Amino acid sequence: MYAIVKAGGRQEKVAVGDTVTVDRIDAKVGASVTFPAVLLVEGTTVTTDVKALAGVKVTGEILSEEKGPKIDILRYKNKTGYRRRSGFRSQLTRVKITAIAK
């Protein structure tokens, strides 16, 4: 059985025991979090009905806080000496899926 869940503005395919990296969740390491299910696949049965998915709970445990890869941002204009350099690293959370309950 696996589910497609909404996590941090994106959708992730998860099963019990999987470890996924999502956008930062404001909770402590070891805390339990729940995700809303968008789709549920159990064997050959696919559930997409909103009313049926309202009762589905996908729970996970927060393992760690991480930073994403560095993104270099360079701006340059020809013949004027204009140069700007900056960078960005996204804040991420690693979550282990513990249960998918109907």
PyMOL commands that set and color helices and strands:
alter all, ss='L'
color gray80, all
select helices_A, chain A and resi 50-53
alter helices_A, ss='H'
color red, helices_A
select strands_A, chain A and resi 2-7+10-15+19-23+32-35+37-42+45-47+57-67+71-77+82-88+91-101
alter strands_A, ss='S'
color yellow, strands_A
deselect
rebuild
show_as cartoon
